[in-house]
Amino acid sequence: MGGAQKLSDMTATGQGGSGPGKSELRLRTTSSLVLAALAVLTAWTGGWILAALWFCAGMAVLTEWLAMTGVQPARPLGAVATAGLAALLLAYGAGSTLVGAVAVAVVAAAALVLGRSGQDRAWMLAGFGYAAAIVLVPLMLRFRPSGGTAALLWLFAVVWTTDVAAYFAGRRFGGPKLWPAVSPRKTWSGFAGGVAGATLAGLAVAILARNAGVVLPVELPAVAVLSALASMVSQAGDLGESAMKRRFGVKDSGSLIPGHGGFMDRLDGFAAVAIAIGLVLAGLQLATGRALP
């Protein structure tokens, strides 16, 4: 899945520090390859297999988010958020914007009524939105009338390459820290390397897609710009999750992925880019009155 190739955590944060033991590194590598293969395979096949995969990923992230933030009452709010995600997925499958809007409204109302404090309500709604982007945006890209598979593979390529390139650039060049209070080992050289690598990866996917006969919605220079911007957003998402974990005093968001931690740890950059893409697509649809081709 998105962020499955997160080598930046294989040796600390990707820009310095001591690495794990060989057995742990082997476990992490195996988990990464399995998740990446699963993400690419389901992107290629599409259908309800793809929808089920990303619904499960969104549910895992939501569970970890609610546990980390400690929202109360946990079970009722978790149940409402889970039902809301399922309703959003069904609404998307049925093409019903109205049902989706009602689902969001019900979740918001339940959070306001059930939440014990303003923070509980805010964290629950933020987690719901975060998970909803993970569930829906891969489907929004994949099920576009043209070039959907290429669009989703572009997203994977940009996010994964950001992590890998940031790791190697940071290790090679070092230099000033990016945000030491949140992630002490990340550097500006790693940030720049991630952006450069993601730009090339995004262009590579676009060129391959175009050579295969896919009609791109934008020209290659725009693909390069969008890839660079997506890489920056991905790295911001990574830092944001690190800041969140520091706030709540946890090392990993969970323990569901062998050798890696939780799904939030793997999907932080992916989720940030998915949120940005979802907002852009929704804004353009509202502005034009129709879905993008």
Buried (B, 14 or more C-beta within 10 A) or exposed (E): BBBBBBBBBBBBBBBBEEEBEEEBBEBBBEBBEEBBEBBBEBBEEBEEEBBEBBBEBBBBBBBBBBBBBEBBEBEEBBEBBBBBBBBBBBBBEEEEEEBBEEBBEBBBEBBEEBBEEEEBBBBBBBBBBBBBBBBBBBBBBBBBEEBBBBBBBBBBBBBBBBBBBBBBBBBEBBEEBBBEEBBBBBBBBBBBBBBBBBBBBBBBBBEBBBEEEBEBEEEEEEBBEBBBBBBBBBBBBBBBBBEBBEEEEBEBBBEBBEBBBBBBBBBBBBBBBBBBBBEEBEEEEEEEEEEEE
